Amino acid sequence: MGAPLTEDVHFTQRIEFPAKAENLALAEKLIDEVCKQYNVPEALYGNILIALTEAVNNAIHHGNQLDPSKQVQLSYGVKDGKVTFLVCDEGPGFDHEHLPDPTDPQNIEKPHGRGVFLMRALADSVEFTDNGASVSMTFSLTAPKE
C-alpha cells in the first residue's frame, strides 16, 4: 500500500456538525456547492452525491451512533483535476476489509450493507484510515471520454 490518498491534498474547506440524521442536508449542500464551483459534469455529480451521502450517513448512524454530542467532519480539496472528500466520525471504526458482499444472493434482501460497496463502485479511489473512522474518496472532475 502506497502513501495515503490525502497526504498531498490541501483541504480547502471543512464543515463539522453533530451526528443527527437531519444534518445529512448540510453535507448535500456542500457537495452541491463544490460541484457547481468546479463545473462537475452532470454524469459525475450523481456519483459524488451518492458516494458522499453514503459515507456521511454511515458516519452519523454507524460511527457516531446518532449521538448528537459527537461530531462528523466533512472536508474537501482539489488537486490535479480531482476532488478528494474526507469524512471522519468519532466512532471506533470498523473492519472495512471484511464486509459481506451485498451482491451475494443471501445478502440481497438485507436492508444494510451497501454503503461501502457503492462508495467503492462510484469513486475513483476510496481509502479508509483511523481503523475505518475516516474515509477519503477521490473523483475526477472531468467526465471520462466515450
C-alpha positions in Angstrom: 0.0 0.0 0.0 1.4 3.4 -1.0 1.1 6.8 0.6 -2.4 7.8 1.8 -4.5 9.4 -0.8 -5.0 12.5 1.3 -1.3 13.0 2.0 -0.7 15.7 -0.6 -4.2 17.2 -0.8 -4.8 20.6 0.8 -8.3 20.6 2.2 -9.7 24.0 1.4 -13.0 23.7 3.3 -14.2 21.8 6.3 -17.6 21.6 7.9 -18.4 19.9 11.2 -21.8 19.0 12.5 -23.5 16.9 15.2 -24.3 13.3 14.4 -28.0 13.9 13.7 -29.8 12.4 10.7 -31.2 15.8 9.5 -27.6 17.1 9.2 -27.1 15.0 6.1 -28.6 18.0 4.3 -25.5 20.1 5.3 -23.3 17.6 3.5 -25.6 17.6 0.4 -25.3 21.4 0.4 -21.5 21.4 0.5 -21.5 18.7 -2.3 -23.7 20.9 -4.5 -21.5 24.0 -3.9 -18.3 22.1 -4.8 -19.8 20.5 -7.9 -21.1 23.9 -9.0 -17.8 25.7 -8.3 -15.8 23.2 -10.3 -18.3 22.7 -13.1 -18.6 19.0 -12.4 -20.4 17.2 -15.3 -23.9 16.0 -14.5 -22.8 12.4 -15.1 -20.3 12.7 -12.3 -22.4 14.7 -9.9 -24.7 11.7 -9.1 -21.7 9.5 -8.3 -20.3 12.1 -5.9 -23.6 12.8 -4.3 -24.5 9.1 -3.7 -21.0 8.1 -2.5 -20.6 11.1 -0.1 -24.1 10.8 1.3 -23.5 7.1 2.0 -20.2 8.0 3.8 -21.8 10.8 5.8 -24.8 8.7 6.6 -22.5 5.9 7.8 -20.6 8.3 10.0 -23.8 9.6 11.6 -25.6 6.3 12.1 -22.9 3.7 12.4 -19.8 5.6 13.5 -21.3 8.1 15.9 -24.5 6.0 16.7 -26.7 9.1 16.2 -25.1 10.6 19.3 -25.5 14.4 18.8 -22.6 15.1 21.2 -20.3 13.5 18.6 -19.2 15.4 15.5 -18.9 14.4 11.8 -16.3 16.3 9.8 -16.6 16.7 6.0 -13.6 18.2 4.2 -12.6 18.6 0.6 -9.7 19.6 -1.5 -8.9 19.8 -5.2 -5.6 18.9 -6.9 -4.6 17.8 -10.4 -8.2 17.8 -11.8 -9.5 15.6 -9.0 -11.6 16.4 -5.9 -11.0 14.4 -2.7 -13.5 14.4 0.1 -12.7 13.3 3.6 -15.4 12.1 6.1 -14.5 11.5 9.7 -16.5 10.4 12.7 -15.7 9.9 16.4 -16.6 6.2 16.5 -14.3 3.2 17.0 -14.2 2.4 13.3 -15.0 -0.9 11.6 -13.4 -3.7 9.7 -13.7 -2.3 6.2 -11.7 -5.2 4.7 -14.2 -8.0 5.6 -17.6 -6.7 4.7 -20.4 -9.0 3.4 -20.8 -8.9 -0.3 -24.2 -7.1 -0.9 -24.5 -8.7 -4.3 -24.4 -12.2 -2.8 -27.9 -13.8 -3.1 -28.0 -14.4 0.7 -27.5 -10.6 1.3 -29.7 -9.1 -1.4 -32.7 -8.7 0.9 -30.8 -7.2 3.8 -31.6 -3.5 4.4 -28.0 -2.5 5.2 -24.5 -3.3 3.9 -24.5 -1.4 0.5 -22.8 1.9 1.5 -19.2 0.9 1.3 -19.9 -1.2 -1.8 -21.5 1.9 -3.5 -18.6 4.2 -2.4 -16.1 1.8 -4.0 -18.1 1.5 -7.1 -18.7 5.2 -7.6 -15.5 6.9 -6.5 -12.2 6.7 -8.5 -10.4 5.7 -5.3 -11.5 5.0 -1.7 -9.3 4.8 1.4 -10.1 4.1 5.0 -7.9 5.3 7.8 -8.3 5.6 11.6 -9.5 1.9 11.8 -12.3 2.9 9.4 -13.5 6.0 11.3 -12.2 8.2 8.3 -12.8 7.6 4.7 -11.4 9.6 1.8 -12.8 9.4 -1.7 -11.4 10.9 -4.9 -13.3 11.7 -8.0 -12.1 13.1 -11.4 -13.5 16.5 -12.2 -13.9 15.6 -15.8 -16.2 13.1 -17.5 -14.4 10.0 -19.0 -14.1 10.0 -22.8 -16.5 7.8 -24.6 
